[in-house]
Amino acid sequence: MPIRARTLCNDMLNFARNQFTNILLLALLTALISIVLSHVLSPGSEQLITLSDGRHIDDTANMSFQQRIQHMSMEQQRILLKASAANSLAGLIGDVLLVGGLLTMIRQVSNRHSISVLRAICLSAPLFPRLLLLIFFTTLLVQLGLLLIVIPGIMLAIAFSLSPIIVTNDNLSAIKSMRLSASLALANLRLLAPAVLVWLLAKSAILLLATRFALVSPFVTAILLNGLSNLITILLLIYLYRLYMFLRQA
């Protein structure tokens, strides 16, 4: 019996509806952890003020991003690099907690075991090293593909989309999971490509929203927008998990 995208979407929505509270808590909790870590690891406020000096902004207002970096002093470039690294590391840790916690929750619920968000994250702890390597490699490759030429980045995102499910369910290494995911993705492109494309578009829309959306507290705004981004990722992971279960049975 062929696998239908409608069946996968219905299964995804049913699971999301039944576990809505836990899913929402997981999305917001991992968003909070990412924002707090980013704040803790980022340069201090005095250094950031140096980076955003008003005269420097006026002088480089009509320049590209690369030209602005070239016109920065060594100290300003160091601060920018530290802030970027802090945001990347915080996002990576948040993604690992999100993916590990969610996939553990799905397995437990599928086995008819009730589980809380914190317990799901704790049970997924042994998976963190492999997930950390996997998400780091896949994110790096996809981002490089999107920066150089957009199409390769999209294709890599589709090719590696099943790798988090494979690494958690089949106890494989990050590289083997990426290879198996790529082979399965090529064979099931019609089921994977639309879901990953919608996910990429939704994440891009949130990035655009972040530049225009403002609340009283920037901290609250960051948590809400990151939480929304996490919810979209959760829906995609549920879809991919269900698809992988069908592929294993086939």
C-alpha positions as a Markdown table, in Angstrom:
| # | Residue | x | y | z |
|---|---|---|---|---|
| 1 | Met | 0.0 | 0.0 | 0.0 |
| 2 | Pro | 1.5 | 3.3 | -1.0 |
| 3 | Ile | 2.3 | 6.0 | 1.6 |
| 4 | Arg | 0.1 | 9.1 | 1.2 |
| 5 | Ala | 1.0 | 12.6 | 2.3 |
| 6 | Arg | -2.5 | 13.1 | 3.5 |
| 7 | Thr | -2.2 | 10.1 | 5.8 |
| 8 | Leu | 1.0 | 11.5 | 7.2 |
| 9 | Cys | -0.5 | 14.9 | 7.8 |
| 10 | Asn | -3.5 | 13.5 | 9.5 |
| 11 | Asp | -1.3 | 11.4 | 11.8 |
| 12 | Met | 0.9 | 14.5 | 12.5 |
| 13 | Leu | -2.1 | 16.7 | 13.4 |
| 14 | Asn | -3.7 | 14.0 | 15.6 |
| 15 | Phe | -0.6 | 13.6 | 17.6 |
| 16 | Ala | -0.1 | 17.3 | 17.9 |
| 17 | Arg | -3.7 | 17.8 | 19.0 |
| 18 | Asn | -3.4 | 15.0 | 21.6 |
| 19 | Gln | -0.1 | 16.2 | 23.0 |
| 20 | Phe | -0.6 | 19.9 | 22.5 |
| 21 | Thr | 0.2 | 20.9 | 26.0 |
| 22 | Asn | 3.5 | 18.9 | 26.1 |
| 23 | Ile | 4.5 | 20.1 | 22.7 |
| 24 | Leu | 3.8 | 23.8 | 23.6 |
| 25 | Leu | 5.8 | 23.4 | 26.8 |
| 26 | Leu | 8.7 | 21.8 | 25.0 |
| 27 | Ala | 8.8 | 24.5 | 22.3 |
| 28 | Leu | 8.7 | 27.3 | 24.9 |
| 29 | Leu | 11.2 | 25.6 | 27.3 |
| 30 | Thr | 13.8 | 25.0 | 24.6 |
| 31 | Ala | 13.3 | 28.5 | 23.3 |
| 32 | Leu | 13.8 | 29.9 | 26.8 |
| 33 | Ile | 17.0 | 27.8 | 27.3 |
| 34 | Ser | 18.4 | 29.1 | 23.9 |
| 35 | Ile | 17.7 | 32.7 | 24.7 |
| 36 | Val | 19.1 | 32.5 | 28.2 |
| 37 | Leu | 22.3 | 30.7 | 27.0 |
| 38 | Ser | 22.7 | 33.3 | 24.2 |
| 39 | His | 22.4 | 36.1 | 26.7 |
| 40 | Val | 24.8 | 34.5 | 29.2 |
| 41 | Leu | 27.4 | 33.7 | 26.5 |
| 42 | Ser | 27.2 | 36.9 | 24.5 |
| 43 | Pro | 29.5 | 39.9 | 25.1 |
| 44 | Gly | 28.6 | 42.4 | 27.8 |
| 45 | Ser | 26.4 | 45.4 | 27.2 |
| 46 | Glu | 29.5 | 47.8 | 27.2 |
| 47 | Gln | 31.1 | 45.7 | 24.4 |
| 48 | Leu | 27.9 | 45.7 | 22.3 |
| 49 | Ile | 27.6 | 49.5 | 22.7 |
| 50 | Thr | 31.1 | 49.7 | 21.2 |
| 51 | Leu | 30.0 | 47.5 | 18.4 |
| 52 | Ser | 27.0 | 49.7 | 17.6 |
| 53 | Asp | 28.7 | 53.0 | 17.8 |
| 54 | Gly | 26.5 | 55.7 | 16.2 |
| 55 | Arg | 29.3 | 57.3 | 14.1 |
| 56 | His | 30.3 | 53.9 | 12.8 |
| 57 | Ile | 26.7 | 53.1 | 11.7 |
| 58 | Asp | 26.5 | 56.4 | 9.9 |
| 59 | Asp | 29.7 | 55.9 | 8.0 |
| 60 | Thr | 28.8 | 52.4 | 6.8 |
| 61 | Ala | 25.0 | 52.9 | 6.2 |
| 62 | Asn | 25.3 | 52.4 | 2.5 |
| 63 | Met | 27.8 | 49.5 | 2.6 |
| 64 | Ser | 27.2 | 45.8 | 2.3 |
| 65 | Phe | 27.6 | 43.5 | 5.3 |
| 66 | Gln | 31.1 | 42.3 | 4.2 |
| 67 | Gln | 32.2 | 45.9 | 3.6 |
| 68 | Arg | 30.9 | 46.9 | 7.1 |
| 69 | Ile | 33.0 | 44.1 | 8.7 |
| 70 | Gln | 36.1 | 45.2 | 6.8 |
| 71 | His | 35.6 | 48.8 | 8.1 |
| 72 | Met | 35.4 | 47.5 | 11.7 |
| 73 | Ser | 38.3 | 47.6 | 14.1 |
| 74 | Met | 39.9 | 44.3 | 15.3 |
| 75 | Glu | 38.1 | 44.8 | 18.6 |
| 76 | Gln | 34.7 | 45.2 | 17.0 |
| 77 | Gln | 35.3 | 42.2 | 14.7 |
| 78 | Arg | 36.2 | 40.1 | 17.8 |
| 79 | Ile | 33.0 | 41.2 | 19.6 |
| 80 | Leu | 30.9 | 40.4 | 16.5 |
| 81 | Leu | 32.5 | 37.0 | 16.2 |
| 82 | Lys | 31.9 | 36.2 | 19.9 |
| 83 | Ala | 28.3 | 37.3 | 19.7 |
| 84 | Ser | 27.7 | 35.2 | 16.6 |
| 85 | Ala | 29.4 | 32.2 | 18.1 |
| 86 | Ala | 27.3 | 32.6 | 21.3 |
| 87 | Asn | 24.0 | 32.7 | 19.3 |
| 88 | Ser | 25.0 | 29.7 | 17.2 |
| 89 | Leu | 26.0 | 27.6 | 20.2 |
| 90 | Ala | 22.9 | 28.5 | 22.1 |
| 91 | Gly | 20.7 | 27.7 | 19.1 |
| 92 | Leu | 22.5 | 24.4 | 18.6 |
| 93 | Ile | 22.0 | 23.3 | 22.3 |
| 94 | Gly | 18.3 | 24.3 | 22.1 |
| 95 | Asp | 17.9 | 22.3 | 18.9 |
| 96 | Val | 19.5 | 19.2 | 20.5 |
| 97 | Leu | 17.1 | 19.5 | 23.5 |
| 98 | Leu | 14.1 | 20.0 | 21.2 |
| 99 | Val | 14.9 | 17.1 | 18.9 |
| 100 | Gly | 15.9 | 14.7 | 21.6 |
| 101 | Gly | 13.0 | 15.5 | 23.9 |
| 102 | Leu | 10.4 | 15.4 | 21.2 |
| 103 | Leu | 11.6 | 12.1 | 19.6 |
| 104 | Thr | 11.8 | 10.5 | 23.0 |
| 105 | Met | 8.3 | 11.7 | 23.8 |
| 106 | Ile | 6.9 | 10.3 | 20.5 |
| 107 | Arg | 8.4 | 6.9 | 21.3 |
| 108 | Gln | 7.0 | 6.8 | 24.8 |
| 109 | Val | 3.6 | 7.9 | 23.7 |
| 110 | Ser | 3.6 | 5.4 | 20.9 |
| 111 | Asn | 4.3 | 2.7 | 23.5 |
| 112 | Arg | 1.3 | 4.0 | 25.5 |
| 113 | His | 3.4 | 5.6 | 28.3 |
| 114 | Ser | 2.6 | 9.0 | 29.6 |
| 115 | Ile | 5.6 | 11.3 | 30.0 |
| 116 | Ser | 6.3 | 14.8 | 31.0 |
| 117 | Val | 8.5 | 17.2 | 29.0 |
| 118 | Leu | 11.3 | 17.3 | 31.6 |
| 119 | Arg | 11.4 | 13.5 | 31.8 |
| 120 | Ala | 11.5 | 13.2 | 28.0 |
| 121 | Ile | 14.5 | 15.5 | 27.9 |
| 122 | Cys | 16.2 | 13.6 | 30.7 |
| 123 | Leu | 15.6 | 10.2 | 29.0 |
| 124 | Ser | 17.0 | 11.6 | 25.8 |
| 125 | Ala | 20.3 | 12.7 | 27.4 |
| 126 | Pro | 22.3 | 9.6 | 26.1 |
| 127 | Leu | 21.4 | 10.8 | 22.6 |
| 128 | Phe | 22.8 | 14.3 | 23.0 |
| 129 | Pro | 26.4 | 13.7 | 21.8 |
| 130 | Arg | 25.3 | 12.1 | 18.6 |
| 131 | Leu | 22.5 | 14.6 | 18.1 |
| 132 | Leu | 24.9 | 17.4 | 18.7 |
| 133 | Leu | 27.3 | 16.2 | 16.0 |
| 134 | Leu | 24.5 | 15.4 | 13.6 |
| 135 | Ile | 22.7 | 18.8 | 14.0 |
| 136 | Phe | 26.0 | 20.7 | 13.8 |
| 137 | Phe | 27.1 | 18.9 | 10.5 |
| 138 | Thr | 23.7 | 19.1 | 8.8 |
| 139 | Thr | 23.1 | 22.8 | 9.8 |
| 140 | Leu | 26.6 | 23.7 | 8.6 |
| 141 | Leu | 26.2 | 22.0 | 5.3 |
| 142 | Val | 22.7 | 23.3 | 4.7 |
| 143 | Gln | 23.7 | 26.9 | 5.6 |
| 144 | Leu | 26.8 | 26.7 | 3.3 |
| 145 | Gly | 24.5 | 25.5 | 0.5 |
| 146 | Leu | 22.0 | 28.3 | 1.1 |
| 147 | Leu | 24.8 | 30.9 | 1.2 |
| 148 | Leu | 26.6 | 29.8 | -2.0 |
| 149 | Ile | 23.6 | 28.8 | -4.1 |
| 150 | Val | 20.1 | 28.4 | -2.7 |
| 151 | Ile | 19.1 | 25.2 | -4.5 |
| 152 | Pro | 22.0 | 23.0 | -3.1 |
| 153 | Gly | 21.1 | 24.1 | 0.4 |
| 154 | Ile | 17.4 | 23.1 | -0.1 |
| 155 | Met | 18.4 | 19.8 | -1.5 |
| 156 | Leu | 20.7 | 19.1 | 1.4 |
| 157 | Ala | 18.0 | 20.0 | 3.9 |
| 158 | Ile | 15.7 | 17.5 | 2.2 |
| 159 | Ala | 18.4 | 14.8 | 2.0 |
| 160 | Phe | 19.3 | 15.0 | 5.7 |
| 161 | Ser | 15.7 | 15.6 | 7.0 |
| 162 | Leu | 15.3 | 12.0 | 8.2 |
| 163 | Ser | 18.7 | 11.8 | 9.9 |
| 164 | Pro | 17.5 | 12.9 | 13.5 |
| 165 | Ile | 14.9 | 10.1 | 13.5 |
| 166 | Ile | 17.4 | 7.6 | 12.2 |
| 167 | Val | 20.1 | 8.5 | 14.8 |
| 168 | Thr | 17.6 | 8.2 | 17.7 |
| 169 | Asn | 15.7 | 5.1 | 16.6 |
| 170 | Asp | 18.4 | 2.9 | 15.0 |
| 171 | Asn | 21.3 | 3.8 | 17.3 |
| 172 | Leu | 23.5 | 4.8 | 14.3 |
| 173 | Ser | 26.3 | 7.3 | 14.2 |
| 174 | Ala | 25.7 | 10.8 | 12.8 |
| 175 | Ile | 27.5 | 10.1 | 9.4 |
| 176 | Lys | 25.7 | 6.8 | 8.9 |
| 177 | Ser | 22.4 | 8.4 | 9.7 |
| 178 | Met | 23.1 | 11.2 | 7.2 |
| 179 | Arg | 23.9 | 8.6 | 4.5 |
| 180 | Leu | 20.8 | 6.5 | 5.1 |
| 181 | Ser | 18.7 | 9.6 | 5.2 |
| 182 | Ala | 20.0 | 10.8 | 1.9 |
| 183 | Ser | 19.2 | 7.4 | 0.2 |
| 184 | Leu | 15.7 | 7.3 | 1.7 |
| 185 | Ala | 15.1 | 10.9 | 0.7 |
| 186 | Leu | 16.0 | 10.3 | -2.9 |
| 187 | Ala | 13.5 | 7.4 | -3.0 |
| 188 | Asn | 10.7 | 9.3 | -1.3 |
| 189 | Leu | 11.2 | 12.9 | -2.7 |
| 190 | Arg | 7.5 | 13.5 | -3.3 |
| 191 | Leu | 6.7 | 13.0 | 0.4 |
| 192 | Leu | 9.7 | 14.8 | 1.8 |
| 193 | Ala | 10.3 | 17.8 | -0.5 |
| 194 | Pro | 6.9 | 19.6 | 0.1 |
| 195 | Ala | 7.2 | 19.2 | 3.9 |
| 196 | Val | 10.8 | 20.5 | 4.1 |
| 197 | Leu | 10.0 | 23.4 | 1.7 |
| 198 | Val | 7.0 | 24.5 | 3.8 |
| 199 | Trp | 9.3 | 24.3 | 6.9 |
| 200 | Leu | 12.0 | 26.4 | 5.3 |
| 201 | Leu | 9.4 | 29.0 | 4.1 |
| 202 | Ala | 7.8 | 29.2 | 7.5 |
| 203 | Lys | 11.2 | 29.6 | 9.2 |
| 204 | Ser | 12.1 | 32.4 | 6.8 |
| 205 | Ala | 8.8 | 34.1 | 7.5 |
| 206 | Ile | 9.5 | 34.1 | 11.2 |
| 207 | Leu | 13.0 | 35.6 | 10.5 |
| 208 | Leu | 11.3 | 38.4 | 8.6 |
| 209 | Leu | 8.7 | 38.8 | 11.4 |
| 210 | Ala | 11.5 | 39.1 | 13.9 |
| 211 | Thr | 12.8 | 42.2 | 12.2 |
| 212 | Arg | 9.4 | 44.0 | 12.5 |
| 213 | Phe | 7.8 | 42.5 | 15.5 |
| 214 | Ala | 8.3 | 44.3 | 18.8 |
| 215 | Leu | 6.8 | 43.9 | 22.3 |
| 216 | Val | 7.5 | 45.8 | 25.5 |
| 217 | Ser | 10.3 | 43.3 | 26.4 |
| 218 | Pro | 12.8 | 42.2 | 23.7 |
| 219 | Phe | 13.4 | 39.1 | 25.9 |
| 220 | Val | 9.7 | 38.0 | 25.7 |
| 221 | Thr | 9.6 | 38.7 | 22.0 |
| 222 | Ala | 12.6 | 36.5 | 21.4 |
| 223 | Ile | 11.1 | 33.7 | 23.4 |
| 224 | Leu | 7.8 | 33.9 | 21.6 |
| 225 | Leu | 9.3 | 34.0 | 18.1 |
| 226 | Asn | 11.8 | 31.2 | 19.0 |
| 227 | Gly | 8.9 | 29.2 | 20.5 |
| 228 | Leu | 6.9 | 29.6 | 17.3 |
| 229 | Ser | 9.9 | 28.5 | 15.2 |
| 230 | Asn | 10.3 | 25.4 | 17.5 |
| 231 | Leu | 6.6 | 24.6 | 17.0 |
| 232 | Ile | 7.1 | 24.5 | 13.3 |
| 233 | Thr | 10.1 | 22.3 | 13.7 |
| 234 | Ile | 8.1 | 20.0 | 16.0 |
| 235 | Leu | 5.4 | 19.5 | 13.4 |
| 236 | Leu | 7.9 | 18.7 | 10.7 |
| 237 | Leu | 9.7 | 16.1 | 13.0 |
| 238 | Ile | 6.3 | 14.4 | 13.8 |
| 239 | Tyr | 5.6 | 14.2 | 10.1 |
| 240 | Leu | 9.1 | 12.8 | 9.4 |
| 241 | Tyr | 8.9 | 10.3 | 12.3 |
| 242 | Arg | 5.6 | 8.9 | 11.0 |
| 243 | Leu | 7.0 | 8.7 | 7.5 |
| 244 | Tyr | 10.1 | 6.8 | 8.7 |
| 245 | Met | 7.9 | 4.3 | 10.6 |
| 246 | Phe | 6.0 | 3.6 | 7.5 |
| 247 | Leu | 9.2 | 3.2 | 5.5 |
| 248 | Arg | 10.5 | 0.7 | 8.1 |
| 249 | Gln | 7.3 | -1.4 | 7.8 |
| 250 | Ala | 7.4 | -1.4 | 4.0 |
